[in-house]
């Protein structure tokens, strides 16, 4: 089976995780410190995407399914 992420993308995520652990990882827009593990992974993947590494596309949000459920009631 093929790799889902490239090795360079994995390295970016690893670097983001180390920065988070050290307390130096900051979010892009607000510049606040990142404590969340999930957010650190997201930052690493987005950096890899920006460099054109092999990373799957962002997951589509599930708004349409929720709207359909509301309209049926």
JOGI-V423605 format. One record per residue. D_CENTER is the distance of its C-alpha to the mean C-alpha in Angstrom with 1 decimal. Layout:
d_center: (D_CENTER | D_CENTER)
This chain:
d_center: (22.6 | 20.4 | 17.2 | 14.0 | 12.2 | 14.5 | 15.8 | 14.8 | 11.0 | 11.7 | 13.6 | 10.9 | 8.8 | 12.3 | 13.2 | 10.5 | 11.6 | 15.2 | 14.9 | 13.7 | 16.6 | 18.9 | 18.0 | 17.4 | 13.7 | 13.7 | 11.6 | 12.4 | 14.7 | 16.5 | 16.5 | 16.4 | 15.7 | 12.6 | 13.9 | 11.3 | 10.0 | 7.1 | 6.3 | 7.1 | 4.9 | 1.8 | 5.1 | 6.3 | 4.9 | 5.7 | 8.8 | 9.6 | 9.6 | 11.8 | 14.1 | 14.6 | 13.5 | 13.5 | 10.1 | 10.5 | 10.2 | 8.0 | 10.0 | 12.9 | 13.8 | 16.9 | 19.2 | 22.0 | 22.7 | 23.1 | 25.4 | 27.5 | 28.0 | 29.2 | 31.5 | 33.3 | 34.4)
